[in-house]
Amino acid sequence: MTRTSIERVVFHPYVTEKTMDEMERQNRLEFVVDRRANKAAIKRAIEDLYQVKVLKVTTKIGPHGKIAMVRFPKDYSAEEIGSRAGVF
């Protein structure tokens, strides 16, 4: 997967008060993603884009588009990944 196609899957982090709480409590971040992307493509894109391992991806369709909730293993800090993604 090329960098251009990765950027087409993951648009940007989705940040709310609730997502900030989930980042600390469950080591999880949320991203707005392409509506056509499946969970496997989202997982590959996040792993390639941020050089991390992804534990689990769940998705939902909301008023802002498709949201991917990405959970990371304890070896990786969602806060550190979030800072690289531009959350802070």
C-alpha positions, -999 to +999 in steps of 0.1 A: +000+000+000+015+033-010+015+064+012-010+081-011-035+052-007-029+052+031-038+088+033-070+082+014-081+056+040-073+077+072-084+113+069-077+127+104-081+120+142-116+125+156-113+143+189-140+149+215-140+150+253-151+113+253-123+102+229-097+120+251-110+100+280-109+067+260-073+075+250-063+075+286-085+047+299-085+022+270-054+031+250-076+039+221-078+066+194-106+075+169-101+085+133-123+097+105-118+073+077-130+066+041-165+053+042-155+025+018-126+013+039-129-021+057-114-029+091-084-047+076-075-017+054-079+007+083-056-015+105-030-017+078-031+021+072-028+030+109+001+005+113+019+019+082+012+055+089+023+056+126+047+025+127+027+008+155+007-024+161-031-023+162-049-046+186-085-040+174-105-018+150-142-012+154-162+012+132-193+032+133-211+056+109-218+090+124-228+125+113-191+132+106-186+101+084-171+068+092-153+067+125-127+040+133-120+033+170-085+019+170-072+001+201-034-003+207-015-029+228+000-019+261+034-016+243+022+015+226+009+047+241-023+061+225-013+096+239+021+094+221+005+082+189-021+109+192+005+136+196+021+124+163-013+124+147-020+160+157-045+155+185-025+178+208 
